[in-house]
Amino acid sequence: MTIFELLQTLDLPVVYGRHTKRITPPYLMVMGAGQDHFEADTTYYVTQDRYTIEYYYTEKNPDLEGRIEALLLSNGHRYEKSEDLYLDDQEVFMIYYDI
């Protein structure tokens, strides 16, 4: 299951990269953020894709944040979480998770 498919199990709108239609928060946006490699002797032994997940909302919902985080952890995705960021131009809050 891809990270996109995994996030869709939360019953939130999920978009990849950017969106052209107005989406009412809460929703998630996923973007690829490169790869990490474990290598030795000029051979890649393990390649791990990295992603940034952006969670947009207008009202703080600790239960939903907890569901996002539990889903990531229970599927083997460690993450770094940002603080709550307010985006003036969109009048929404955002938290991003780097996995």
Biotite code that builds the C-alpha atoms (Angstrom):
import biotite.structure as struc

atoms = struc.array([
    struc.Atom([0.000, 0.000, 0.000], chain_id="A", res_id=1, res_name="MET", atom_name="CA", element="C"),
    struc.Atom([1.372, 3.413, -0.932], chain_id="A", res_id=2, res_name="THR", atom_name="CA", element="C"),
    struc.Atom([1.476, 6.283, 1.552], chain_id="A", res_id=3, res_name="ILE", atom_name="CA", element="C"),
    struc.Atom([-1.276, 7.959, -0.493], chain_id="A", res_id=4, res_name="PHE", atom_name="CA", element="C"),
    struc.Atom([-3.530, 4.885, -0.229], chain_id="A", res_id=5, res_name="GLU", atom_name="CA", element="C"),
    struc.Atom([-2.730, 4.535, 3.465], chain_id="A", res_id=6, res_name="LEU", atom_name="CA", element="C"),
    struc.Atom([-3.783, 8.124, 4.202], chain_id="A", res_id=7, res_name="LEU", atom_name="CA", element="C"),
    struc.Atom([-7.019, 7.663, 2.266], chain_id="A", res_id=8, res_name="GLN", atom_name="CA", element="C"),
    struc.Atom([-8.148, 5.185, 4.958], chain_id="A", res_id=9, res_name="THR", atom_name="CA", element="C"),
    struc.Atom([-8.603, 8.184, 7.302], chain_id="A", res_id=10, res_name="LEU", atom_name="CA", element="C"),
    struc.Atom([-11.709, 9.306, 5.372], chain_id="A", res_id=11, res_name="ASP", atom_name="CA", element="C"),
    struc.Atom([-10.197, 12.737, 4.700], chain_id="A", res_id=12, res_name="LEU", atom_name="CA", element="C"),
    struc.Atom([-9.617, 14.273, 1.278], chain_id="A", res_id=13, res_name="PRO", atom_name="CA", element="C"),
    struc.Atom([-6.029, 13.472, 0.215], chain_id="A", res_id=14, res_name="VAL", atom_name="CA", element="C"),
    struc.Atom([-4.303, 15.190, -2.710], chain_id="A", res_id=15, res_name="VAL", atom_name="CA", element="C"),
    struc.Atom([-0.848, 14.687, -4.171], chain_id="A", res_id=16, res_name="TYR", atom_name="CA", element="C"),
    struc.Atom([1.397, 17.700, -4.734], chain_id="A", res_id=17, res_name="GLY", atom_name="CA", element="C"),
    struc.Atom([-1.059, 20.475, -5.340], chain_id="A", res_id=18, res_name="ARG", atom_name="CA", element="C"),
    struc.Atom([-4.699, 20.931, -6.118], chain_id="A", res_id=19, res_name="HIS", atom_name="CA", element="C"),
    struc.Atom([-6.551, 23.188, -8.507], chain_id="A", res_id=20, res_name="THR", atom_name="CA", element="C"),
    struc.Atom([-9.980, 23.032, -6.857], chain_id="A", res_id=21, res_name="LYS", atom_name="CA", element="C"),
    struc.Atom([-10.818, 24.628, -3.527], chain_id="A", res_id=22, res_name="ARG", atom_name="CA", element="C"),
    struc.Atom([-10.879, 21.922, -0.852], chain_id="A", res_id=23, res_name="ILE", atom_name="CA", element="C"),
    struc.Atom([-12.581, 22.573, 2.451], chain_id="A", res_id=24, res_name="THR", atom_name="CA", element="C"),
    struc.Atom([-10.348, 21.711, 5.412], chain_id="A", res_id=25, res_name="PRO", atom_name="CA", element="C"),
    struc.Atom([-9.547, 19.373, 6.991], chain_id="A", res_id=26, res_name="PRO", atom_name="CA", element="C"),
    struc.Atom([-7.545, 17.651, 4.262], chain_id="A", res_id=27, res_name="TYR", atom_name="CA", element="C"),
    struc.Atom([-4.110, 16.146, 3.649], chain_id="A", res_id=28, res_name="LEU", atom_name="CA", element="C"),
    struc.Atom([-1.578, 16.920, 0.943], chain_id="A", res_id=29, res_name="MET", atom_name="CA", element="C"),
    struc.Atom([1.267, 14.498, 0.199], chain_id="A", res_id=30, res_name="VAL", atom_name="CA", element="C"),
    struc.Atom([4.491, 15.352, -1.631], chain_id="A", res_id=31, res_name="MET", atom_name="CA", element="C"),
    struc.Atom([7.550, 13.256, -2.405], chain_id="A", res_id=32, res_name="GLY", atom_name="CA", element="C"),
    struc.Atom([10.658, 14.473, -0.584], chain_id="A", res_id=33, res_name="ALA", atom_name="CA", element="C"),
    struc.Atom([13.401, 12.332, -2.095], chain_id="A", res_id=34, res_name="GLY", atom_name="CA", element="C"),
    struc.Atom([14.957, 9.065, -0.958], chain_id="A", res_id=35, res_name="GLN", atom_name="CA", element="C"),
    struc.Atom([17.305, 7.752, 1.692], chain_id="A", res_id=36, res_name="ASP", atom_name="CA", element="C"),
    struc.Atom([19.729, 4.952, 0.835], chain_id="A", res_id=37, res_name="HIS", atom_name="CA", element="C"),
    struc.Atom([21.701, 2.436, 2.810], chain_id="A", res_id=38, res_name="PHE", atom_name="CA", element="C"),
    struc.Atom([24.706, 1.592, 0.721], chain_id="A", res_id=39, res_name="GLU", atom_name="CA", element="C"),
    struc.Atom([28.028, -0.168, 0.982], chain_id="A", res_id=40, res_name="ALA", atom_name="CA", element="C"),
    struc.Atom([30.631, -1.141, -1.587], chain_id="A", res_id=41, res_name="ASP", atom_name="CA", element="C"),
    struc.Atom([28.883, 1.016, -4.220], chain_id="A", res_id=42, res_name="THR", atom_name="CA", element="C"),
    struc.Atom([25.654, -1.002, -3.885], chain_id="A", res_id=43, res_name="THR", atom_name="CA", element="C"),
    struc.Atom([22.287, 0.218, -2.622], chain_id="A", res_id=44, res_name="TYR", atom_name="CA", element="C"),
    struc.Atom([20.938, -2.331, -0.166], chain_id="A", res_id=45, res_name="TYR", atom_name="CA", element="C"),
    struc.Atom([17.877, -0.433, 1.033], chain_id="A", res_id=46, res_name="VAL", atom_name="CA", element="C"),
    struc.Atom([16.099, 2.518, -0.534], chain_id="A", res_id=47, res_name="THR", atom_name="CA", element="C"),
    struc.Atom([13.459, 4.376, 1.485], chain_id="A", res_id=48, res_name="GLN", atom_name="CA", element="C"),
    struc.Atom([11.174, 6.976, -0.081], chain_id="A", res_id=49, res_name="ASP", atom_name="CA", element="C"),
    struc.Atom([10.614, 10.143, 1.967], chain_id="A", res_id=50, res_name="ARG", atom_name="CA", element="C"),
    struc.Atom([7.425, 12.188, 1.992], chain_id="A", res_id=51, res_name="TYR", atom_name="CA", element="C"),
    struc.Atom([6.019, 15.361, 3.458], chain_id="A", res_id=52, res_name="THR", atom_name="CA", element="C"),
    struc.Atom([2.409, 15.158, 4.592], chain_id="A", res_id=53, res_name="ILE", atom_name="CA", element="C"),
    struc.Atom([0.663, 18.471, 5.157], chain_id="A", res_id=54, res_name="GLU", atom_name="CA", element="C"),
    struc.Atom([-2.466, 18.495, 7.326], chain_id="A", res_id=55, res_name="TYR", atom_name="CA", element="C"),
    struc.Atom([-4.660, 21.569, 6.742], chain_id="A", res_id=56, res_name="TYR", atom_name="CA", element="C"),
    struc.Atom([-7.422, 22.526, 9.183], chain_id="A", res_id=57, res_name="TYR", atom_name="CA", element="C"),
    struc.Atom([-9.430, 25.462, 10.494], chain_id="A", res_id=58, res_name="THR", atom_name="CA", element="C"),
    struc.Atom([-10.181, 24.100, 13.975], chain_id="A", res_id=59, res_name="GLU", atom_name="CA", element="C"),
    struc.Atom([-7.719, 22.206, 16.169], chain_id="A", res_id=60, res_name="LYS", atom_name="CA", element="C"),
    struc.Atom([-8.635, 18.516, 16.397], chain_id="A", res_id=61, res_name="ASN", atom_name="CA", element="C"),
    struc.Atom([-6.228, 16.566, 18.643], chain_id="A", res_id=62, res_name="PRO", atom_name="CA", element="C"),
    struc.Atom([-8.176, 13.333, 18.043], chain_id="A", res_id=63, res_name="ASP", atom_name="CA", element="C"),
    struc.Atom([-7.689, 13.558, 14.274], chain_id="A", res_id=64, res_name="LEU", atom_name="CA", element="C"),
    struc.Atom([-3.997, 14.421, 14.707], chain_id="A", res_id=65, res_name="GLU", atom_name="CA", element="C"),
    struc.Atom([-3.704, 11.374, 16.940], chain_id="A", res_id=66, res_name="GLY", atom_name="CA", element="C"),
    struc.Atom([-5.359, 9.182, 14.296], chain_id="A", res_id=67, res_name="ARG", atom_name="CA", element="C"),
    struc.Atom([-2.937, 10.438, 11.631], chain_id="A", res_id=68, res_name="ILE", atom_name="CA", element="C"),
    struc.Atom([0.047, 9.797, 13.879], chain_id="A", res_id=69, res_name="GLU", atom_name="CA", element="C"),
    struc.Atom([-1.187, 6.363, 15.026], chain_id="A", res_id=70, res_name="ALA", atom_name="CA", element="C"),
    struc.Atom([-1.763, 5.341, 11.394], chain_id="A", res_id=71, res_name="LEU", atom_name="CA", element="C"),
    struc.Atom([1.753, 6.368, 10.426], chain_id="A", res_id=72, res_name="LEU", atom_name="CA", element="C"),
    struc.Atom([3.393, 4.622, 13.384], chain_id="A", res_id=73, res_name="LEU", atom_name="CA", element="C"),
    struc.Atom([1.339, 1.429, 13.125], chain_id="A", res_id=74, res_name="SER", atom_name="CA", element="C"),
    struc.Atom([2.452, 1.105, 9.498], chain_id="A", res_id=75, res_name="ASN", atom_name="CA", element="C"),
    struc.Atom([6.148, 1.575, 10.227], chain_id="A", res_id=76, res_name="GLY", atom_name="CA", element="C"),
    struc.Atom([6.473, 5.259, 9.322], chain_id="A", res_id=77, res_name="HIS", atom_name="CA", element="C"),
    struc.Atom([8.484, 7.316, 11.796], chain_id="A", res_id=78, res_name="ARG", atom_name="CA", element="C"),
    struc.Atom([7.848, 11.037, 11.481], chain_id="A", res_id=79, res_name="TYR", atom_name="CA", element="C"),
    struc.Atom([8.946, 14.492, 12.540], chain_id="A", res_id=80, res_name="GLU", atom_name="CA", element="C"),
    struc.Atom([6.045, 16.833, 13.291], chain_id="A", res_id=81, res_name="LYS", atom_name="CA", element="C"),
    struc.Atom([6.000, 20.618, 12.896], chain_id="A", res_id=82, res_name="SER", atom_name="CA", element="C"),
    struc.Atom([4.307, 23.155, 15.096], chain_id="A", res_id=83, res_name="GLU", atom_name="CA", element="C"),
    struc.Atom([0.898, 24.549, 14.149], chain_id="A", res_id=84, res_name="ASP", atom_name="CA", element="C"),
    struc.Atom([1.481, 27.066, 11.359], chain_id="A", res_id=85, res_name="LEU", atom_name="CA", element="C"),
    struc.Atom([-1.098, 29.692, 10.389], chain_id="A", res_id=86, res_name="TYR", atom_name="CA", element="C"),
    struc.Atom([-1.255, 30.532, 6.676], chain_id="A", res_id=87, res_name="LEU", atom_name="CA", element="C"),
    struc.Atom([-2.654, 34.063, 6.416], chain_id="A", res_id=88, res_name="ASP", atom_name="CA", element="C"),
    struc.Atom([-3.314, 33.973, 2.686], chain_id="A", res_id=89, res_name="ASP", atom_name="CA", element="C"),
    struc.Atom([-5.428, 30.801, 2.962], chain_id="A", res_id=90, res_name="GLN", atom_name="CA", element="C"),
    struc.Atom([-6.840, 31.462, 6.445], chain_id="A", res_id=91, res_name="GLU", atom_name="CA", element="C"),
    struc.Atom([-6.043, 27.914, 7.567], chain_id="A", res_id=92, res_name="VAL", atom_name="CA", element="C"),
    struc.Atom([-3.630, 26.173, 9.886], chain_id="A", res_id=93, res_name="PHE", atom_name="CA", element="C"),
    struc.Atom([-1.146, 23.544, 8.734], chain_id="A", res_id=94, res_name="MET", atom_name="CA", element="C"),
    struc.Atom([0.955, 20.890, 10.428], chain_id="A", res_id=95, res_name="ILE", atom_name="CA", element="C"),
    struc.Atom([3.467, 18.972, 8.386], chain_id="A", res_id=96, res_name="TYR", atom_name="CA", element="C"),
    struc.Atom([4.875, 15.531, 8.992], chain_id="A", res_id=97, res_name="TYR", atom_name="CA", element="C"),
    struc.Atom([8.196, 14.516, 7.447], chain_id="A", res_id=98, res_name="ASP", atom_name="CA", element="C"),
    struc.Atom([8.351, 10.753, 7.046], chain_id="A", res_id=99, res_name="ILE", atom_name="CA", element="C"),
])
